[in-house]
Amino acid sequence: MDTKYWVVGANWSGEKLEEAFYRRGYWEMGWEDTDQPSLAKKRDSIQPGDRIAVKCRDGQGANTISIKSIGIVKEVANGKVFVKWILTKMNRHVPCKNYLGTIHGPVSDENWKNEAFRL
């Protein structure tokens, strides 16, 4: 099985939820599956062992995003991606790559992936 790399958001209408996700050991997308079926399908394609990074925008018009945490997926169930968080409270600036929405991946750019997901 090939490990896949995913970039996700944790800001719901201005409310930053990454700390709650770390405490609870999961990430969720903040939309009902019926409202965003394409995002739900993408979330459900995440597999145990995949890597996940929480990101946030570096500001309107910025060409970078900040990686806030990195984790290893344990399970996807009931609309949640359960994660073993490896690094949290990060502030690693990486090129935006248009990764501004809720979920992106699997990431294919090796250089970007190495920069964003390095431990």
N, C-alpha and C positions, 0 to 999 in steps of 0.2 A: 504494500500500500504506500503510495506517495503521500508525504506530508504536504498539506496545503496551508496557505497563509491567508488570513482574513484581516481586514481592517474595519473596525466598527466604531460607531459613535455612542456617546453616553450623555447627550444633551437633549432633553425633551422640552421643547418650547422654552428654552432659557434656563431650565433646571438641570444642573450638573449632577449626574447620578453615579459617577465612577466610584466614589467612596462606598456607596451602598452596594454596588456590584461586588466590590472587593470583599466587604464584610459577609455578604450572602453567598459568595462563591459562584456567581453566575453572571451572564450578560443576557439582556433581552432587548428587543428592538423598539418598543414603545408604540407600536402600531398594532391594531387588531389584524389578524391574518386576513380577514375578509376585506379589510380596507386596503391592504397592500399585499395581495397574493404573490406578486413576483419577489418581494423581499422575504416573505415567509418561505417560499420555495428555495431561495438562496440560503437562508438560515438553516433550513432542514437538510441541505446538502453538506453542511459542515459535519465532519466525522471525528470520533475520538482520536486523539493524537495530533490533530491539526493544531496550528498555532494561531493565536488571535491577539490583535493589538487594539487597544482603545486609543482613539485619536480625538483631537479637538482642533478646531480652526484657530489659526494664529491671527485672525482678524479679517475684516472685510477687505477683499482684494489681495490679501497676502498670498505669496507663491509658496508658502510652507504650511505644514500642519505640525502639531506636536503629538508625539507618541507619549501617552500617559501611563500605559501598562502593557505588559506582555504576559501571555499565559498559554497553557496547554489545555486543549479541550478534553474533558473527561466524558461528556455525554450531551446529547441534544434530546430534550424531552419536554413535552407540555409547553412549548413556546419559549423555552429557556435553553441557553447554551451554558452548561455547567463547566467551570474552568478552575484549574489549579493555577492561581496567579503566581508567576515567578518573580516579576519585577513590577512594583507599583510606585506611584508618586514620582514618576519620571517626567522629564520635560525635554525630550529629544526632538529637535526640529529637523524635519526632512522635507524634501520637495513634495508639493501638494499632490501631483499626479491626478488632479481632479477627484481625489478621494474625500469628498465633502459630505456625502449623504450618510445614510444609516448603516449600510453594509456594502463592502466591496471585496471582491475576490472570486476565485482564488487569484492572488497576486502572482504575476508571471515574470516581472522585471527582476532579474537576479540581483543586480546592483542595488536597486531600491530596497528589495527584501532584506539583503544583507545589512544595509544601513539601518533600516527601521527595526529589525528584529534581533540585532546583535545583543548578546547578554553582557 
